[in-house]
Amino acid sequence: MIKFSIKRDDLVRIITGDDKGKEGKVLQVLPKKSKVIIEGCNVVKKAIKPTDDNPKGGFITKEKPIHISNVKKI
């Protein structure tokens, strides 16, 4: 099993990529993929189809995972 020094609810800074320099709280750690999801960083818009809950469909914004080597603990 892989151990990481970054845990959920830690404050981290992104050191590479489009969101370089942004800081945020870790929402989730994905150890099998070596990725983390950070609040408010790497946000994308995703189209969703109409469903019973959302009859019109539309777009939602969602945080995507970032590789753990691209972030550092503050």
KATA-V665188 format. One record per residue. N is the residue number from 1. RES is the residue in one letter. SS is DSSP state (H for helix, E for strand, C for the rest). OMEGA is omega as a letter, one per 20 degrees, with the letter a starting at -180 (999 if undefined). Layout:
n=N res=RES ss=SS omega=OMEGA
n=N res=RES ss=SS omega=OMEGA
This chain:
n=1 res=M ss=C omega=a
n=2 res=I ss=C omega=r
n=3 res=K ss=C omega=r
n=4 res=F ss=C omega=r
n=5 res=S ss=C omega=r
n=6 res=I ss=C omega=a
n=7 res=K ss=C omega=r
n=8 res=R ss=C omega=r
n=9 res=D ss=C omega=r
n=10 res=D ss=C omega=r
n=11 res=L ss=E omega=a
n=12 res=V ss=E omega=r
n=13 res=R ss=E omega=r
n=14 res=I ss=E omega=a
n=15 res=I ss=C omega=r
n=16 res=T ss=C omega=r
n=17 res=G ss=C omega=a
n=18 res=D ss=C omega=a
n=19 res=D ss=C omega=a
n=20 res=K ss=C omega=r
n=21 res=G ss=C omega=r
n=22 res=K ss=C omega=r
n=23 res=E ss=E omega=r
n=24 res=G ss=E omega=r
n=25 res=K ss=E omega=r
n=26 res=V ss=E omega=r
n=27 res=L ss=E omega=a
n=28 res=Q ss=E omega=r
n=29 res=V ss=E omega=r
n=30 res=L ss=E omega=a
n=31 res=P ss=C omega=a
n=32 res=K ss=C omega=r
n=33 res=K ss=C omega=a
n=34 res=S ss=C omega=a
n=35 res=K ss=E omega=r
n=36 res=V ss=E omega=r
n=37 res=I ss=E omega=a
n=38 res=I ss=E omega=a
n=39 res=E ss=C omega=r
n=40 res=G ss=C omega=a
n=41 res=C ss=C omega=a
n=42 res=N ss=C omega=a
n=43 res=V ss=E omega=r
n=44 res=V ss=E omega=r
n=45 res=K ss=E omega=a
n=46 res=K ss=E omega=r
n=47 res=A ss=E omega=r
n=48 res=I ss=E omega=a
n=49 res=K ss=C omega=r
n=50 res=P ss=C omega=r
n=51 res=T ss=C omega=r
n=52 res=D ss=C omega=r
n=53 res=D ss=C omega=a
n=54 res=N ss=C omega=a
n=55 res=P ss=C omega=a
n=56 res=K ss=C omega=a
n=57 res=G ss=C omega=r
n=58 res=G ss=E omega=a
n=59 res=F ss=E omega=r
n=60 res=I ss=E omega=r
n=61 res=T ss=E omega=a
n=62 res=K ss=E omega=r
n=63 res=E ss=E omega=r
n=64 res=K ss=C omega=a
n=65 res=P ss=C omega=r
n=66 res=I ss=E omega=r
n=67 res=H ss=E omega=a
n=68 res=I ss=H omega=r
n=69 res=S ss=H omega=a
n=70 res=N ss=H omega=r
n=71 res=V ss=E omega=r
n=72 res=K ss=E omega=a
n=73 res=K ss=E omega=r
n=74 res=I ss=C omega=999
